């Protein structure tokens, strides 16, 4: 049976053809990914905010797949409303479905905190207008963006057509000495094949939207493994889990 160990539901912007294959590549045996679309006309603030109007419908439909977690897999669509907007989307999804939920923005913030990072360089495919909203969101959540670079793209389908070299090059260009990590934003921006190489070249953690979202889904599913080669975030995530398990075992032994 597909998904015998866990099923991930994805709410994906129309036009996004990247997030599903990237999740499937990272998935351990027995974890399956199932997606539904949320209407997005273009990557502009008005259209991103309008995604909320289609969120409840998409959540109800994907929930019929008997999932362990639902992820609103759109970075810009979950930060466009400012600090706390991702929590609002999560509540909507959970209220509609009764299933634990996360968003990409929520997952990225959790990943950066797990890595104990406070200063980041930001690479996106977005217009400057949308990228500045992301900078503001990150600042409001306690992160300093030391440099940022967008790609000026508003058509979702055009983002999917960017070769992996585009996000690799942009990450190299935006990195700087003050940044403790590089964050490559957008679930439609191909990144996961770049992460290990970028970390080796830059000597610091590299986070991508799909990588962070997948890590958060595994956390909610209580899964502690991933296909190898997708960055230090997973090593840190599983290290934290092992440390918690070891600590719990030691506490039990002491109590006995």
Order of alpha helices (4+ residues) and beta strands (2+ residues): beta-alpha-beta-alpha-alpha-beta-alpha-alpha-beta-alpha-beta-alpha-beta-alpha-alpha-beta-alpha-beta-alpha-alpha
